[in-house]
Amino acid sequence: MGTRQVAEALSGHRFAEVYEHLAEDVRWVLPGQATIEGRSAVVAACEATAAGMEQLASTEVLRFVCVADERTAAVDAVGRYTGTDGSVTVVSSADVYEFDDAGRLLRITSYAVELPDAPR
């Protein structure tokens, strides 16, 4: 799995596909929030996110753009999340991925903002 595929899987919430590509000392930086350090902590955060997403009525990808080279990748995404109560949340996110020479994921930096409505 190359850098693009790892980035697309993580940003696409297909977390389990990439666990084997995480470096032991991977860092997931969430500016303005916590930094998650170490493979086991990142896997736990991914599993918690996946469990939360299973509780949603639906998810819809409105935008998904990925660029990558051999050591870095970035994803610009917008998703619409609908709760079982009909509530809708639209989130714009940008994820930057940094890899070592062996293709292991060393660092994820994720920015996210809730939008008032879907972009046009």
N, C-alpha and C positions, 0 to 999 in steps of 0.2 A: 504494500500500500504506500503510495507516494504522498508527498506533502499536500497536494491538492485533494486527494481522496481522504486523508486524515482530517483536513480542515472542513471539507464538505460533510463528512460524517458527524463530527462534533457539532458544528453549527446547525446541522440538520437534526440534532437530537438523537442520532443513532450511536449513542455513547459506547456500548459494549464492543462495537466493531474496532475501536481504537485503543482499548486498554493496553494491549500488548505493545503499542507504540509509544507509551508514556515513559519518559525517563524516570528513574527512581526519585530524583530530586526535582521533578517538574514543579513549576509555580504557576498558579492561575491568579492573575492580578485583576481585581475588580475595582478600578479607581473610585474612590469615595466610599468604598465598602471594605471588605476583608480581602486578604491575600491568602489563598489556600496553598499549602506547601506539602509536597510529597505525593507520590503515586497513590497511596491508600486514601489520603484525604481528598484528592481530586476524584478518584473513583467513587468515594462516598457521596461527594457533592453531585456527581453525575447521576448516581442512583436515586438520590433524593429528588432531583429535578425530574427524572423520568417518572418516578412515582407520582409526583404532583401533576404531571402532564396526563397521566392515565385517568385522572379524576375529571378532566375536561370533557365537555360534550363534543368539541371539534377544534381542530387547528387548521389554519389555512396559511400557506406561504404566499405572500403578495409580491415579494422581491427576494432574489437570491443570486448574488454575483460573487464569484470567487476568482481571485488572481493568485498565482503561486509560481515560485521558482524552486530551486533545489534546497534552500535553507529557510524560506519564509512563505507564508500564505496569509491571505486576508479575505474575510467574507463580510459583505454588506447585505443585511437581510431585514425584511419586515415581515412580521407574522401577526395573524389575527387569531386570538384565543377566545373561545366561547365556553363559558361555564355551564354547568347543568341547570343553573337558574336563569340562563339566557343573557347574563352579563357578558359584555365583550371588552376585551383589552387588546389594543394594537401596540406592538412594541417594535421599535427600530433598533437594530443592534449592529455593532461592528466588532469582529473578533480578529485579532492579529496573532498569528502562530509563528513561533521560532523553533527551529530544529537544529540538532547537532549534525556532524558529518555522517553519522550512521543512520540518520533519519528518525531518531528518537525525538519526541516532542519535549522541549525544555521549558517553554514559557507560553502561556496564553494570556493575552490582555483583552478583556471584554468590556465594551461600553454598551450601555442599553438605556433607552429613554422611552417612556410611555407616550404615545401620540394621542391627540384628541380624536383622531379619525384616521382612516387609511389614506396614505398619500395618493395623489392623483397623477 
